[in-house]
């Protein structure tokens, strides 16, 4: 066991100790029933922990500003690549305390959109818009100055 695991185990034991000291047997039984209900709902403790992890990942989507770890997860790239983007000034960063880096979610979305690869239908739609505008421009030229 490493130091972190030992600290976690001691913390868990202290929490259990305070739970046992501060609650009656009836309250303790109710807590056990709550845990059992969660386990019934999710099948196993691993499934419950996986579900909680997924909820945590989703929760950051409501934030306007993301830290480096969240940016890397959002863009599905490494933290090193995010640091490289910030160093190259590809992304605008905010450092409220001079050290921690935060990036606005809207800036990330703009960065993602910088080099689109349009679908055939989008290219056709834009071509139709341009063709229509050119046609209108040519009509206006011929009606203003007479026939050419």
N, C-alpha and C positions, 0 to 999 in steps of 0.2 A: 504494500500500500504506500502511495506517495502522500506527501503532506496535505495536499488538497483533499484527497479522499478521506484521510483521517479527520480533517477539520469538518468535512461534510457529515461524516458519521457522528462526530461529537455534537454537532449542531442538531442533528436529527434526534439524538438521544436526549439532549436538553429539552427539545420541543416536546418529546414524548413524556418526559418527566414532568414538565409544567402542565401538560394536558391531564396527566393522571392526578397531580396534586390539586389543580384548580377545578376539577369537575367531579361530579358524583359518578357512581357506577352507571346510573341511568343515562347521563349525558355521554359518557364514554361509549355505551352501547348504541346510542343514537348516531354517534360519529361513525362507528363501525358499519351501521346499516347504510349510512350515506355513501360510504366508500363502496360497499357491496352493490348498491344501486348503480353507481358509476361504472363499476366493473361489469355488471349485467348489461348495461347500455352499450359499452364499448368492447365487450368480449374479454379483454385482458388489460392489464396495467400498461403493457407496451403499446396497445392500440390507443389507450387513453392519452398516454404521453405523446404519441405521434400526432393525435388530434390536437392536443394543446400546442404542440410545436407548429402545426399548420395554422392555428388561430393566431399565434404570435407573428408568424410571417405575414399573414393577411392584415393584421392590425396596423402595421407600419404604412399601409397604403393610404390611410387617412391623414398622414402627416404631410405638411407642405415642404418642410426641410428634412433632408435625409443625411445621416452621417456616412462615412466612407464605407462601412460594412453594408449598410442598407443600399447605398448606391450600387455597390458591386453585385448584391443580390438582385436588385431591380434591373440592372443591365445584363445580368448573367455573365459577368466578367470577373477577373481577379481584382483584388484590392490594389495590387501593383499597377495594373492597367489604369485603374481609376486615378491613382496618384500620378501616373504618367500624363493622363489627360489634363489633370489640374496643373501640372508643371508646364505643359505645352500651351496652357491657357485656352484649351478647347472648351472648358466648362468654367462658368463663373462660380467662384466659391465665396463663402461667407465665413469669417473667422471672428465671432463675437468676443472671444477672450484671447485672440491672437494665436491660439494653438489648434483647437479643435476645428475641423473643416466640416461645413455644412453646404449642401447643394440643393437648390430649389428644384422641386419635382418638375415644374413647368420648363425649366432650363434643360433638364434631362430629356423631356419629351421633344423639345425643339431640336436638341442635338441628334436624337434618333431620327427625326424627320429630315435631316439636312441633305441626304442623298437618296431620294426615293427612286424606286425602280417601278415605273408605272405598268399596270396591266394593259393588255391590248385594248380592252374596252375603254379605259381611261385615255389612252393615246388617241383613240378614234373620237372620243367625246371632245377632247381638246382641239383636235384637227377640225372637227365640225364647227366649233366656236370660232376658230381663226378663219376658216373659209367663209363663214357667214359674215364676219366683220369685214373681210376683204371685199366681199361681194357688195356689202352696203357702202363701203368707201368708194368703190368703182361706180356705183349707181349715182352717188352724190357728185362725183367729178363730172360725169356726162350730163347731168341735169343742170348744173350750175353754169357751165361755160358753153352750153350748146352741145351739139354732137361733135365728136372728134373723129 
